[in-house]
Amino acid sequence: MSKEFEPNIIGFLCNWCSYAGADLAGTSRIKYPPNIKSIRVMCSGRVDPVFILEALQKGADGVLVAGCHPGDCHYQSGNYKTNRRIKLLKKLLMEMGIEPNRVRFEYISASEGKKFAQVVTEFVEEIRRMGANPLKQMK
């Protein structure tokens, strides 16, 4: 009996919005896959692309970065910087032969627990279809 592939996903979540949205999903008992390991960061703008590359290099199958909606960042422009960085990082991943969709950026507010659960569910399914991170097999 073969076991279905279960992705390992790292989530960098903004303290003010996305982490609170994840907390709301949990306290509201909204179901979503347990595949995500959340890391609280003060702002999505503090997520250096090197952190994402390191997570992938160390075997994460996918990385979710979530921040405040445009105009709502507690640090004014952190989420705008993150959006630009993720777009550039995806181009770099493509050049490296890694599926760029292994990295996802979303705007999730503190009141969007349902959206958080939906994003995680969709992302887990997408990563499941892609299969394990090819870097994991190089170790």
C-alpha positions in Angstrom: 0.0 0.0 0.0 1.7 3.3 -1.1 1.3 6.3 1.1 0.3 9.5 -0.6 3.0 12.2 -0.8 2.6 14.7 2.0 4.3 18.1 1.3 6.3 19.9 3.9 5.5 23.6 3.6 7.2 26.5 5.4 5.0 29.5 6.0 6.5 33.0 6.7 3.5 34.9 8.2 3.4 38.6 9.0 2.7 39.1 12.7 0.0 41.8 12.3 -2.2 40.2 9.6 -1.4 36.7 8.3 -0.3 35.2 11.5 -3.5 36.6 13.1 -5.5 35.2 10.2 -4.0 31.8 10.8 -4.8 32.1 14.5 -8.4 33.0 13.6 -8.6 29.9 11.3 -7.5 27.8 14.3 -9.8 29.4 16.9 -12.7 29.2 14.4 -11.9 25.5 13.9 -11.7 26.0 10.1 -10.1 22.8 8.7 -6.9 23.0 6.6 -4.1 20.6 6.0 -1.5 20.3 8.8 1.4 20.4 6.3 2.4 24.0 7.1 5.0 25.0 9.6 4.4 28.6 10.5 7.2 31.1 11.2 6.0 34.4 12.6 7.9 37.4 11.2 7.2 41.0 12.1 6.6 41.9 8.5 6.6 40.0 5.2 9.2 42.6 4.1 11.6 41.0 6.5 11.6 37.7 4.6 14.9 37.7 2.8 14.7 35.6 -0.4 17.8 33.7 1.0 15.5 32.4 3.7 13.2 31.0 1.1 16.1 29.5 -0.9 17.5 28.0 2.3 14.1 26.4 3.2 13.9 24.8 -0.3 17.6 23.7 -0.1 17.0 22.1 3.3 14.0 20.1 1.9 10.8 22.1 2.1 8.5 21.2 -0.7 7.0 24.7 -0.8 7.2 28.1 0.9 4.2 30.4 1.6 4.9 34.0 2.4 1.8 35.9 3.6 1.5 39.6 4.5 -0.9 42.5 4.9 -3.0 43.7 2.1 -1.7 46.7 0.0 -2.0 49.9 2.0 -2.3 48.0 5.4 1.3 47.2 6.1 2.3 48.3 9.6 5.7 49.2 8.2 4.3 51.1 5.3 5.8 49.3 2.3 7.1 45.9 3.5 4.4 44.0 1.6 5.1 45.9 -1.6 8.8 45.0 -1.3 7.9 41.4 -0.7 5.7 41.2 -3.8 8.6 42.5 -6.0 11.1 40.2 -4.3 8.9 37.1 -4.8 8.4 37.9 -8.5 12.2 38.2 -9.0 12.8 35.0 -6.9 10.4 33.0 -9.1 12.4 34.1 -12.2 15.6 32.9 -10.4 14.0 29.6 -9.5 13.0 29.0 -13.1 16.6 29.6 -14.2 17.7 27.1 -11.5 15.3 24.5 -12.9 13.0 24.6 -9.8 9.2 25.1 -10.3 8.5 28.7 -9.4 5.1 27.7 -8.1 6.8 26.1 -5.1 6.9 29.6 -3.7 3.6 31.5 -3.2 2.9 35.0 -1.9 -0.5 36.0 -0.6 -2.2 39.0 1.1 -4.1 37.7 4.1 -5.6 40.0 6.8 -6.2 39.2 10.4 -9.9 38.8 9.7 -9.4 36.3 6.9 -9.1 33.0 8.7 -11.2 31.3 6.0 -8.9 32.7 3.3 -5.8 31.5 5.1 -7.3 28.0 5.3 -8.3 28.1 1.6 -4.8 29.3 0.5 -3.0 26.6 2.6 -5.4 23.9 1.2 -4.9 25.0 -2.4 -1.1 25.3 -2.0 -0.8 21.8 -0.4 -2.8 20.3 -3.3 -0.6 22.2 -5.9 2.6 21.0 -4.2 1.1 17.4 -4.0 0.6 17.5 -7.8 4.2 18.7 -8.4 5.6 16.1 -6.1 8.6 16.3 -3.8 11.1 19.0 -4.0 13.9 17.8 -6.4 16.5 19.4 -4.1 15.5 17.0 -1.4 16.7 14.0 -3.5 20.1 15.6 -3.9 20.9 15.4 -0.2 
